[in-house]
């Protein structure tokens, strides 16, 4: 018996096609769109190299507002997470050093009592 309908797995996305998570929400998105429109308009009216720069910045702001994702904000968050991770490791190391110091003091007291 052959069945003309074969089952194939559905691949929703590959690692290179993943959609970035939204990290820009609410008023921040609205502000990005509004600011982007304003910058593009000013850049087009101005013209020249500085106008082109304004259009490019406005385009980035528009893209940020429409997609709800900011790569710069993503990098800032990664840096913040790394800093928190380092802070946690330093705090653990400090607690471990404090524990070792206490143990050393106790051992020194015992050594003094046994020799004295």
Phi, psi and omega in degrees: 000126176246137180253128182287343179260108177260147180270127177237143178292144178263122178263114183287319178200157176254168182303332182273352182245015182293140178280132179293147179288149178283127177234008176236123186227162170053232184297332179295320177293316180298317178296323178294317179295313181297314179295323178295317178298317181296316181294320178296315179299314180295321180294320179293321178291323183288314181075181178071191183291322180290326174295321178296320177297317178297319179298318180296315179296318177297322178296320178296318179295320177298314180299319179298317180290318182288319183276334183078016181231137176233117180295323179297317179295325176299314180296320177299318180294321178297317178298319179296318179294320178296319179297318178296323178295317178295319179300317179297317179296320179295318178297320178296317180297320177297317179296321179294319177297319178298318178297317179296321179297316179299315179297321179293320178296317179297316180295322180294319178298317179295321180294320179293319181294322183283331180271337186268000000 
